[in-house]
């Protein structure tokens, strides 16, 4: 039996709490208890201060915040609605209990549920280590990596039947990151010993260290490969180098010297647009590609283009399709420039990054050609 204590308002606190303002400011809305329980459907209250998310929850149970007064559903309301339609009287929920009534706290938790992991964040070095472990695990398994893809294959997502590429695709899906990000995390920890990674993790350095260390690591790796050294020796030498750079990084307050020219390495500036980006866009998008009026304020990507491409009302979406294709092309052009401007990117990373861009550009090209063919067939006035 669940005992409920009803407070008169959001600001009501106990006499003991009133005498400890430090406790209230830091600990008032902490989670008292977590549990999975059956809750009566009629007791569940939809929390509308923050709108429900467009994508359905991936959790098995609805996520509920239990206050002294209500059971608020902050995620997975669609599961509650389904239970109602099936005439169920109760549903099992994942419950986080807090000791005070506060719409503000519930709102914060609803937003945090899709931004911050429930268990808290990990150190950057832990990401590097764990991604490397997962990549090795997925490569070693006899199963096709595709079976670990969450939610099935979406339209437009293609598997290459190349295990290395498919592993990246699966991990990108499961962690909500791009393949490029997963590849970068993997490269930071590649060919490092477990002992070296654990020392780096314990130092709690962030991404800045790995970015500055990458160039020296890459240069030494190329030298060792050129000398045809064994994998064990390569791992030992790279691990030793990384630990030396870690000491340098801590002693200099966040600086690492390039082992080739003895100059301090600077991380890349913010990825802002520049004149080169605009020049690339003009090269990518021919000046004779004419289309109707565009919406300059639209924020589109290849998914918008995919959606509009399959619109049944073809006549009304011609211009929209072309807009989406050009805008996505501009984004890819920007990304290519940023990649090519990096001094410390190695050949393998450059090749893989450009290959990824080419794949997506080929999708755009195919769609534009299809638009042109349809235009010719139907007779719309789009000039190519």
ChimeraX attribute file (.defattr): number of C-alpha atoms within 10 A of each C-alpha:
attribute: neighborCount
match mode: 1-to-1
recipient: residues
	/A:1	3
	/A:2	4
	/A:3	6
	/A:4	12
	/A:5	11
	/A:6	13
	/A:7	15
	/A:8	10
	/A:9	10
	/A:10	11
	/A:11	9
	/A:12	12
	/A:13	15
	/A:14	7
	/A:15	8
	/A:16	8
	/A:17	13
	/A:18	12
	/A:19	10
	/A:20	10
	/A:21	12
	/A:22	11
	/A:23	11
	/A:24	14
	/A:25	9
	/A:26	9
	/A:27	10
	/A:28	16
	/A:29	16
	/A:30	14
	/A:31	14
	/A:32	11
	/A:33	11
	/A:34	14
	/A:35	11
	/A:36	14
	/A:37	13
	/A:38	13
	/A:39	17
	/A:40	14
	/A:41	18
	/A:42	10
	/A:43	11
	/A:44	20
	/A:45	16
	/A:46	18
	/A:47	20
	/A:48	11
	/A:49	12
	/A:50	12
	/A:51	13
	/A:52	19
	/A:53	14
	/A:54	6
	/A:55	7
	/A:56	12
	/A:57	17
	/A:58	11
	/A:59	11
	/A:60	11
	/A:61	19
	/A:62	21
	/A:63	23
	/A:64	30
	/A:65	26
	/A:66	24
	/A:67	21
	/A:68	17
	/A:69	15
	/A:70	16
	/A:71	23
	/A:72	23
	/A:73	24
	/A:74	25
	/A:75	28
	/A:76	22
	/A:77	23
	/A:78	13
	/A:79	19
	/A:80	23
	/A:81	13
	/A:82	11
	/A:83	15
	/A:84	15
	/A:85	9
	/A:86	9
	/A:87	10
	/A:88	13
	/A:89	12
	/A:90	17
	/A:91	17
	/A:92	17
	/A:93	23
	/A:94	19
	/A:95	23
	/A:96	20
	/A:97	18
	/A:98	20
	/A:99	20
	/A:100	22
	/A:101	21
	/A:102	16
	/A:103	14
	/A:104	11
	/A:105	14
	/A:106	23
	/A:107	17
	/A:108	11
	/A:109	19
	/A:110	24
	/A:111	16
	/A:112	12
	/A:113	14
	/A:114	12
	/A:115	9
	/A:116	11
	/A:117	10
	/A:118	10
	/A:119	6
	/A:120	6
	/A:121	10
	/A:122	9
	/A:123	14
	/A:124	18
	/A:125	25
	/A:126	18
	/A:127	18
	/A:128	22
	/A:129	22
	/A:130	14
	/A:131	23
	/A:132	22
	/A:133	16
	/A:134	14
	/A:135	17
	/A:136	13
	/A:137	11
	/A:138	21
	/A:139	16
	/A:140	9
	/A:141	9
	/A:142	7
	/A:143	10
	/A:144	13
	/A:145	22
	/A:146	16
	/A:147	11
	/A:148	15
	/A:149	16
	/A:150	13
	/A:151	10
	/A:152	9
	/A:153	13
	/A:154	7
	/A:155	8
	/A:156	10
	/A:157	8
	/A:158	10
	/A:159	15
	/A:160	10
	/A:161	11
	/A:162	9
	/A:163	15
	/A:164	14
	/A:165	15
	/A:166	21
	/A:167	25
	/A:168	22
	/A:169	24
	/A:170	21
	/A:171	23
	/A:172	18
	/A:173	17
	/A:174	13
	/A:175	10
	/A:176	10
	/A:177	12
	/A:178	14
	/A:179	20
	/A:180	16
	/A:181	12
	/A:182	23
	/A:183	21
	/A:184	16
	/A:185	21
	/A:186	21
	/A:187	18
	/A:188	22
	/A:189	24
	/A:190	18
	/A:191	20
	/A:192	22
	/A:193	17
	/A:194	13
	/A:195	10
	/A:196	18
	/A:197	19
	/A:198	13
	/A:199	13
	/A:200	22
	/A:201	18
	/A:202	11
	/A:203	14
	/A:204	13
	/A:205	17
	/A:206	13
	/A:207	15
	/A:208	15
	/A:209	22
	/A:210	23
	/A:211	16
	/A:212	23
	/A:213	24
	/A:214	18
	/A:215	20
	/A:216	20
	/A:217	23
	/A:218	18
	/A:219	15
	/A:220	17
	/A:221	18
	/A:222	14
	/A:223	12
	/A:224	17
	/A:225	12
	/A:226	9
	/A:227	9
	/A:228	10
	/A:229	12
	/A:230	11
	/A:231	12
	/A:232	11
	/A:233	12
	/A:234	20
	/A:235	17
	/A:236	15
	/A:237	18
	/A:238	22
	/A:239	22
	/A:240	15
	/A:241	17
	/A:242	21
	/A:243	15
	/A:244	12
	/A:245	21
	/A:246	21
	/A:247	14
	/A:248	15
	/A:249	19
	/A:250	14
	/A:251	11
	/A:252	9
	/A:253	8
	/A:254	14
	/A:255	20
	/A:256	24
	/A:257	18
	/A:258	17
	/A:259	14
	/A:260	10
	/A:261	8
	/A:262	9
	/A:263	11
	/A:264	12
	/A:265	19
	/A:266	13
	/A:267	15
	/A:268	14
	/A:269	8
	/A:270	7
	/A:271	11
	/A:272	8
	/A:273	12
	/A:274	10
	/A:275	8
	/A:276	13
	/A:277	19
	/A:278	14
	/A:279	12
	/A:280	17
	/A:281	19
	/A:282	13
	/A:283	11
	/A:284	14
	/A:285	15
	/A:286	10
	/A:287	9
	/A:288	8
	/A:289	11
	/A:290	13
	/A:291	15
	/A:292	13
	/A:293	9
	/A:294	12
	/A:295	10
	/A:296	8
	/A:297	6
	/A:298	10
	/A:299	10
	/A:300	15
	/A:301	16
	/A:302	20
	/A:303	13
	/A:304	15
	/A:305	23
	/A:306	18
	/A:307	10
	/A:308	19
	/A:309	21
	/A:310	11
	/A:311	13
	/A:312	9
	/A:313	10
	/A:314	16
	/A:315	13
	/A:316	12
	/A:317	16
	/A:318	21
	/A:319	18
	/A:320	19
	/A:321	23
	/A:322	25
	/A:323	22
	/A:324	24
	/A:325	24
	/A:326	21
	/A:327	20
	/A:328	22
	/A:329	23
	/A:330	19
	/A:331	13
	/A:332	21
	/A:333	23
	/A:334	20
	/A:335	17
	/A:336	18
	/A:337	16
	/A:338	18
	/A:339	17
	/A:340	13
	/A:341	10
	/A:342	13
	/A:343	10
	/A:344	20
	/A:345	15
	/A:346	14
	/A:347	11
	/A:348	8
	/A:349	15
	/A:350	14
	/A:351	11
	/A:352	14
	/A:353	18
	/A:354	15
	/A:355	12
	/A:356	13
	/A:357	15
	/A:358	14
	/A:359	11
	/A:360	15
	/A:361	18
	/A:362	11
	/A:363	14
	/A:364	21
	/A:365	14
	/A:366	12
	/A:367	18
	/A:368	18
	/A:369	12
	/A:370	13
	/A:371	19
	/A:372	19
	/A:373	12
	/A:374	15
	/A:375	17
	/A:376	12
	/A:377	9
	/A:378	11
	/A:379	11
	/A:380	14
	/A:381	12
	/A:382	16
	/A:383	11
	/A:384	12
